[in-house]
Amino acid sequence: MIAPYQENETPPPERPVLRPAVQRFFAPGGPLARDAAFGFEARPQQTEMADLVSRAIEEGHHLAVEAGTGVGKSLAYLVPAIQAALDQNIQVVVSTYTISLQEQLMNKDLPLIQRLLGRPFKAVLAKGRSNYLCLRRLARARRMERDLFRPEDVPEIERIQIWADQPGDGSLQSMDFQPSPEVWSAVQVEAGNCMWQRCPEYAPCHFMRARRDIRNAHVVVVNHSLFFADLALKGQGASLLPDYRIAILDEAHQLENVASQHLGIRLSQASVEYWLRRLYSADGARGLLVALRKGRAAQQVTDLRAELAVLVGELEQWAAFDTKGYARVVPEPLGIATALPHKIDALLAELRAIHDEVDNMDVRAELSASRRRGAEIRMMVDTFLNQSLDDQVYWLEREGSRRRQTVMYSAPIEVGPHLKDQLFGDDRTIIMTSATLAVNDSLDYFCRRIGAEAAQTASVGSPYDYARQMTIHIPKGMPDPASGEAYLAACERALHRYIDHSRARAFVLCTNAKFMRDLHARTVGRLADSGYAVFSQHEGLPRHTMIERFKNEPAGVLFGLDSFWMGVDVRGEALSNVIITRLPFAVPDEPVVKARMDRIAEQGGDPFKQYSLPEAILKFRQGVGRLIRSATDTGIVVILDPRIHAKWYGRYFLKALPDAPVQWDELDTAT
């Protein structure tokens, strides 16, 4: 088993010596160059980054390194980290934001290193427990299916059983069909619902096997959500992941947002109703309490459901969503009198009494999990109503396209102080990397936002020849985006020109859903008449489906919002044109953005210069970066927003562009 790191241990007096071995690996005559299947190209930037990572591990300091597209940064950080794990018999955690990068690491990069390094090591992909099937819960679900599920859900349970009887890892991702969330939640591994060694299915349990694999792995690959969920648990004396001396956080531009989600609360009306429905459905036809014939507790569920509706109604009345938008900051406790926490406490007490009188260990485990979830809900309701988490912004939000619901939120105004204490200590090395971390050629802004001021910083350029591969087009005479209809009409004309220029194969990146819908509506007819396949995010297709269909079209046009500005990798001719409709400034009255800008103003700073502008520049760089994804890609980037040359801050966006020719186009944008 890999030696775990204990917080009270004294770190070894001698640091690992990594750099000679790492330099040999990347050298022109080294293992990587000799591998015919790899197709080696000398990349000085990759060797430079590998040396920076090796030095950080050797010297025990944190490192933030921007590595341009095409550097091959995953090999640059994996090789020294694996060498250190093998030399010291320790574990390394590698965290990513996107599934696609996880797949690249597990299916391509790590097997390549395993083949070339000459030293065997074990790497595993860690998933949250809810991704795994619980064999015991599946058996219980089948025994009690008439009491627990709607008739139309029963075939799904049977189908899951057929799948479970086949060899596999027992994870949701390996299924050849996707069960409904409600059915899967009844059979997944669940916190507080695990019997551990007392479980009759302990030996074949997929989740326990995964935990054993993690304990014996040198490299554990996770996503940012799991990484920060584990960090939050470690602060409470628990954990999901092994203790680690080295953590590598790729796609690090997402760290602040993900950390913020795990340091606040999110409680939706639907999630509370789902907890209640598992106990007792609104129509009285199913639920755990129906199976147990517990009428008193069922009545408590009914009363609690009614009280929830009353509370949500009062919150919605205060928020006045119809007249004041989709989100409202709650500046102070609202003073709403509600019996919901009291009724939750009463139900939890009743569930405890039922638990103690039931002999069946399966049912006891289900009751324990329900009590645990109820306690979490009670805590979040209390936290929101009393605003008991310090230095957080609280807000209400309306979500959902089909069924609208009210959600209670909180998030820390600043995550830096939390992460500085919880993550960036002296007892481990944290490596952070992304293609876009710098603002005005400095990583200071990024490090300050996430509490990594003590980290050393570096920038490693891209090996791509942007001057040859990319041209940037900026049309003259565009009206200001604030002009409304005039700007929309000008964008319509500009889109047709530039999309025809590239024979489609274009992303149209927008910052506002209404603007995107309007622009799509004005252009889709002519685009379709030209033989182009048009996709728009507002039409409801899942993001991955849109991307795959776009890739397979010879002439596609895709209208996208925030999620298409980053983390999308379309190589080759399928994407030859990226059109940026507006500079991506965040909406200033979005709750977290407003709270962070207000905090800067309270401290005597300039919110625009210190927050809004740097954030927009980073997102702008991400959007531009969608175009060139390989050494053979070519194309154009079109920037329609005239503020890039008409406003004083436009020069910072121009400076953020790759070293490529800029063409100022004469364009008839007059009405």
N, C-alpha and C positions, 0 to 999 in steps of 0.2 A: 504494500500500500504506500502511496505517496505520503511523505511525512507532512502532516498538517502544520500550519503555522499557528503558534499560540501567542496571544498578545503579550503574555508576561515573559516570553523567552527573550534572552539577550541575543540580538542578531549576531551571526557568525562574524568573527573579527576580520576574516579575509573575504574580500569581494571576489566574485568570479572574474576570470580573465577570458574575455570573449572575443575581443576584436581581432586577434590574429586568425582564429578559425573562421570567423564571419567574413573577413576580407578574402580568405582563400576560397570560400564558397562562391563569392560573386566575381572573383578574378577572371580575366579572359581565358585562362587555362584551367579554371576550377570546375567543380562538379556540375554547376548549372550550365556552363558553356559546353561541357562535353556531352550533355544530354541531347541527343539528336531530336527527340520528340518535343522538346521545349521550344526550339527555334530561338536560340540565344541571340540577343542584341545587346551590345555593351551600352549600359545606361549609367553614366557617372552619377546621376541624381539618386538612383536606387542604392548604389554603393555608399554614397554620402549619407543617406538616411539610415542605412543599416549601421553605419559607424556611429551616428548620433544616438541611436537606440542602444547599441552596445555600451557606449560610454555612460549613458544614463543608468543602465543596470549595474555596470561595474562600480560607478561612483555613488549609486543609491539616491539619485535625485529624480524629480519629476521632469517630464519633457512634453512640450507642446510643439508639434512640427507640422507646418503646412507643406503638403507634398502635392504638386500639380498633377493633373490627370495624365496617366501614362507612365508615372514613375515606377509603378509596381510596388506600391507601399506595403501591400500585405506580406509579400516575401521579405521586404526590408525589415519589418518588425517581427515576423514569425521566426525567422532563422536565429537571431540572437536570443529571443525569448525561449525558444526550445532548447538551445544550447545551455542556457542558464538553468532551465528546469531539470535537464539531465545531469548537469554538473553538481547541482545542489539538492537533487531529489525533492523538488518543490513543485507547486502547481502555479500555472499561469492562467488567468482568465482573459479571454478576448471577447469584447462586447461590440456589437454592431447595431445599427438602427434598422436596416432593411433585411428582409428575408433573402433577397437576391445575393447580398454580400455573404451572408451565412452560408448559403449554398456554394458560393465560389470557394470559400475557405475550406468547407468540409469535402467537397467533391473534386476540387482542382488543386488548390495551393498546398494543403496539408499532405495529400497523397504524393504530390511532387517532392516535397521536402523529405517525406518518409523514404522515398525511393533513392534520393540523392545524398542524404546526410550520412548514411552508413552507421547510424545509431538508432535502434528502434525506440519509438515512443508511442504513447497512447493519447489519442485526441477524441473527445466526445462532444456532441451537441446537447446542451442542457436546455430542457423545456420546463415551463411551469407545470405544476402537478395537474392542473385542470386539462392539460393536453392528453392525459393518459386514461385509459379505460380501467375502472375498478371491477375486477372479476366478481368480487363479493357483492357489490352493489348491482351489478348486472343480474346475478342470480336472484337477488331480492326483488328487483324490478320485474323479473319474469314471474315470480311467485305471486306478486301483488299487483300485476299489471291492470286488472280490472278496477282496482280501487285507486290507482295512481295516475292512470293515463286515459285520455280520450280514446274512443275506439279507433279513430283514424291514426293514432300514434302507435298502436300495438304492432303493426307490421314493421315499423322501424326498429323496435326492440328485437324482434325476431331476426331482422337483417343484421343487426349488430352482433347478435349471438353467432350467426353463421360466420361473420368476419372474425370474431374472437376465436373461433375454433381452428382458424388457419394460423400457420407460423407467422410471426411478425413482432414488431416492437410495441404493439398495443397503443400507438399514438394516433390521435385524430388525423394528423397529416398523412398517415399511411393508408387511410381508408379510401376505397374507390367510390364512395358516395359521401355526402355531407348530411348527417342527421340534423334535425331541427335543434336549435339551442336548448329548448325545454327538455327534449328527450335526452340529449347528450349530458346535460347538467345532472340528470338523475342517475347516470352511470359513470360519471367521471370521478377520478380521484379528487377528494375535496378536503380542504383544511378542516381539522376537527372531526373528521369522519373516517379516520384511519385507525385500525386496531393493531397495527404493527405486527409483532411476533404472535399475537393472539389470534390473528386473522387466519381462517382456514385456507385462504388463498395466498398466504405469505410467500411460499416457495415459488410459485409461478408468477407472482405479481410483477407486472411490467414496470411499474414505478419504482419498486424496490430494486429491481435489477438495474434500472437507470441510475439510481442513487449509488449503488455499488460501483457502477462504471465510472461515475464522477469521482468517487473517492480514490480510484486507482488511475486516474488520468493525469497526464502531464499538462495537457492543454484542454481547457473547458471553454467552448464557444457558447455565448449567450446573446440575447438581445438587450438593448438598453433598459427596456421596461423591467425585465427580470433582474438586471444588475442593480437598478436603483430600488426595486422592491426588496432585494436582499440587503441593501445598505440600510434601508429604513428598519428592517427587522433586526439587523445587527445592533442598532441603537437600543433595541428592546431586549437584547440578550438572546435572540434567536437567529436563525440563518436559513437560507435556501441553498447557498453556494458554499463551497469549501473556503477555508481561510486561504488567502493568497498573498504572496510577496510581490507579485508583478501583475498589474492589470493593464491591458491595452484597450483603449476606447477609440475605435475607428468611427468614422462619420461623426466626429466630435462636435460639429456645428449644431447637432441636435441635443447636446447634453443639458443645456439650461432648461429647455422646454420639457424634456422627459423628467428631469429631476424635480421640476416644479410640480408636475402631476402627482408625484409620489410623496411630496412633502405637504400636500393639502388634502382636501376632501372632494369627492364627487358623489352625490347621492341623488339618484333619479327616482321619480315617482314609480316608474316601471320596475326598478330593482326591488323596491319595498313590496310592491304588489306581487312580484314573482316569489319573493320569500313567503308571503302569506299564502299564495296559491299552492305552493308545495305542501303546506300544512292542510289547507282546506280551501277548495275552489269556491268561487262566488256562487256557482249554481248548486253547490253542495254535493256534487256527484263524485268527487274524487279528492285525493289528498291523504297524507299520512294519518291524519286524525280520523278520517273516514275508515281507513283500514283498521285502526285501533278502537273504533267505536267510542271516541271521546267527545261527547256532545258539548260538555262545558267548555273545553278548550276551543272547540270549533266555534262556539258562540263568541268567545273572546276574540278570535280571529275576525269574525264578522264585525264586531264592535270596533276593532282596531282599524279595519279597512275603512269604515265610515269616518272615523276620526282623522285618518290620513286624508281623505277627500276634503274634510273641513279645513284642515291646515293648508293643503295645497290651494284651495279656493281663496283663503285669506292672503296667502303669498301672492297669488296671481292678481288679486284685487289691488294689493299694494303696488305690484310691479306695473300694472296697466300696460301689458305688452302690446296691445293693439295700437296704442298711441305713442309709445315710447320705445319702440324697437324690440329686438329679440333678446337683449340682455340689459339688466339693471344692476348697478353696484348697490350693495346694501351698506351704507356708510357706518351704521351703528346698529346694535341690537334693536329689533323691531318691536319688542315688547308684546308679541302675540301670545296670548294665553292659549295653551293647548294641553290636552290631556294625553297626547300621543306618547311621550316618554313614560308616563305613569302606566299607560295601558300596555306598552311593550314590557315593562318590568313585571306586570301582573301575568302576562302570557309566559314570560320566561320562567317565572316561579312555577306556573302550572306545568310547563314542559319538564321542569326539573322533577316535579312530583311524579309525573307519568314515567319519566326515565327510571326513577328509583324503584318503581313497582313492576316494571317490565323485565322479564327474564331473558328475552331474546336479545343476544348481543348485537345482531344486525340492526334491530330497531333502536336499541340504546345508542348506537353510533349515529344513526340518522337524527335522533333527538338531540344528541350532543352538538352535531353540526348545525342544526337549526337554532339552538340556543346561542351558539357562538356567532352565527350570522346576525341574529337578533340583537345581540349585545353590540356588534359593530354598528348596526343601523341606529340604535339608541344613542351611541356615542356621537355619531355624525350629526344626528338631529340636534342633540344638545350643543355640540360644538358650533353648528351654524347659527342656531337661535341666540346663543349667548356670546358668539364670537370669542371663544375661549382660547384659540390659537393666536399667539402674539405675532405681530408684524405680518399679518396676512390681509389680502383683499378678499372680500366676500361678495358674491353676486348670485343672482338668479338668472337662468337662461331658458329660453324656449327652444326645444330641439325636436327633430323628427320631421320627415316629409309626409309620411302617411298618417301616423298617429302623433300628434303634438303632445309633448309632455314638458313639465317643469322640472328643472334640475337645480339642486343647490350645490354651489361650488365655493371652494376657497383655494387660494394658492399663495405661497410666500412672495412678498414683494421683491425680496432679494434671496436668491439661492446660494450666492457666494459664501456668506458666513456659515451656512449649514454644511456645505461641502468642504469648506476649509477645515472644519473640525472633524467631520465624519470620514472624509476620503483622503485628503491630502496631508496625512501625517508623515512622520519620519520613519515609520515602520514598514513602508512598502514603496514601490516605484510605480507611478502611474504615467503611462505613455498615452498622449492624446494626439490624434492626427485626423486630417481631412484635407480635401483639395481647396477648401475655402475657410480659412480662419483669420486671415489678415485684413485689417482696415488701414488704408494709407500706409501699406508696407510694414505694419506692426501687428503683433499678436497680443499687445497689452490689453486691448479692449476685451478680447475673448477671455484671457486669463483672469481679468478682474471680475467679469460677470460670473464666472464659475468658482471663484475663490482659490484660484491656482496662481496667485501672485508670485509664489516662491519657485514656480516651475521655470526651467530654462526654455528658451524659445528659439526656433529656427525656421527658415523657409527654404524649401528645395523646389526649384523650378521644374516645369514640365519639359520633357524631351521633345514634345511635338513642335512642328514648325508652323506656328500660327500665321506667320507672315505669308506662307504659301498656301495653307489649308483653309484660311478663313478671310472673309471680307465683311466689314461692318458697314451697314448702310444706315444713314440718318437723313430722312427727308427734311427739306427746308419748308418753312411756311405752315407747319402744323399749328392749329390753334391750341390754346392752353386746355388741358384736360378739364379744368373747372368750367369751361364754356358749354358743357353738356351736349346738346344736340349737334352743335357745330363740330365738336371734337369727334363725336360718334360718326358723323357723316364723313369726315376726313379720314378716319380710320378705315371705314368701309372702302373708300376709293384706294387707299394705300394697300390694304390687304389684297385686293384683286391684282394690283400691279405686281406686288412682290411674290404672291403665290403663283401667278402665271410665270414669273421669272424663273422660279425653281421647279416648275411643273409639279406644283403641290409639294408633297413630302415635307410638310411644315407643321410645327407647333405654333399655336397662337396662345401666348401666355398672358393671362389676365389677372387682375388683383381684386376684382369685384364681381360677384355672381350676377347681379342685374346687368352690369355692363356687358359681361360675357354673353348672357342670353340675348340681349338686344343686338349685339354685334353679329352673333350667330344667325339670328333671325333675318338680319338685313343682307347677309352674304350667302347663306346656304343655298338658295335657289340658283344663283349664277354659278356658284362653285360646283354644284351637282350637274348643272347643264354642261359644264366644261369637262365632265367625266371624272371629277374628283370624288373620292369617298370622304364624307365629312362626319366627324365624331365630336360630340360635345359633352363635357362632364355633367351638365345639368340634365341630360337625358336619362341618367340613372344607371348606365352600365358600370359594373365594377371597374376599378382603375386598372387592374391587371388584364382584364378582358379588353378594355380599350387599347391598351398598349400592344397586346398581341395582334389584334385585328389591324391596328395601324401598321405594324411591322410587315404584315402580310399583304398589304395593299401596295400596288405599284405607284399610286398617286393619292396619298392620304393627307387630310388636313385635320388636326386635332385641336380643339379649343379646351384649354385646361386652366384650373385655378392653382391654389397653393401647392397641392401635392405633386403637381407636374413640374414645378420649378426646381425640384431636387430629387435625387434618388431614382431617376428614370434613366435607363441606359439603352439607347437605340443606336446601334452601330450600322455603318454602311449607308447606302444611298437612301434608305427608307426615311431618314431624317436629314434633310439638306438645308433647312431653313428654320430658324427660330425667330419668331416675331414677338417682341416685348412691347405690349400696348401701353403700359405705364410703368414708371419707376415704382418699385414695390415698397412704398411706405406703408407701415402698418396703420390700421384704422386707429386714430388717436383716442377714441372713446371706448375701445375694447377694454374690458375691465382690468386685465393684468397690465396691458400697455399703459393705460392711464395711470394706474397706481405707481408703476415704475417711473413714469415721467414726473408725476407729482412728487415722488420722493426726491428726485434729483433737484427739482425746483425748490423744495423745502430746504435742501442743503446748500442752496445758493448757486447751483449749477444751471446749465442751459440744457433742458430736456431734448431739444431738437439735435443739437450738436453732439451731446453725450449719449444719446440712446436711439432716437428715431433715425438719424442719418446713418450711423454705423450699422444698425440692423438692416436698413434698406440696401446698403452697399453689399453686405454679405449675401443677402437674398438675390440681389442683382447678379452677383458673380456666379451664384448657383444656376440661375436661369441661363446665362450666357454659356455656362459650362455644359449644357445639355447637347450642344452641337458637335463638338469634336471629342469623340470617345475612343478613337484609335488613330494610328499613324497614317492611315489611308483615307480617313474621313475628310471631306471637304464640304464647304457650304457658306451660307451667309447668315449673319445676325442682323436683324432689323430693329431699330429702336425708334418707336413712333413718338415718344414723349418729348416735346420740345424743351422741357425744363433741363434736359441734359446739356443744352448749350445756352439757354436763356436765363438760368438762375445761377447764383454764385456757387451753389453747392454742386452744380453739374460737373465741374471739373474733377470732383472726387470720383464720380461714376466713370468718367472718361479715363481717369488714371487707373481704375480698377479693371479696365478691359485688357484682354491679352494683347501682346505686341503684334497687332494685325493692322493692315491698311484700313483707314476710315474713309468712306466715300460719302460726301454730302450731296444728296440727290435733289435735283430740281423736280418738284412734284406738284402737279396741279391739284391743290387741296381746297380750292375756293368752292364755296357753295354754289 
